[in-house]
Amino acid sequence: MSKSRLVYSTDRGRVSPARSDAPVASSQNPPELNDGVVRIHRERGGRGGKVVTVIRGLPAGGAAPDALAAELKRLCGAGGTVKDRVIEIQGDHRQRVADRLRALGHRVKLAGG
């Protein structure tokens, strides 16, 4: 057992032999989320066929996502939620949300669907 080495850890996943102490990138925050562009997606998967507008990439130093979500829900006349700085609005309201975020000074990209 003296020649054994750690190959996989439930905390960090697969451990590379060269740098076992290297930080592991989180799959929750892909690099494109840190480029200053707010991406607005239309998603349907896992929601029983219901369409949801998803807003990702909001800057961390900006307004609280709860307050922005409340404003966008009122604008769209729909329900929604905030999960891990991701805003979900019920229904397909991408263009309306994009126009409002541009008015607030964000760089916006319509993505997915």
Order of alpha helices (4+ residues) and beta strands (2+ residues): beta-beta-beta-beta-alpha-beta-beta-alpha-beta
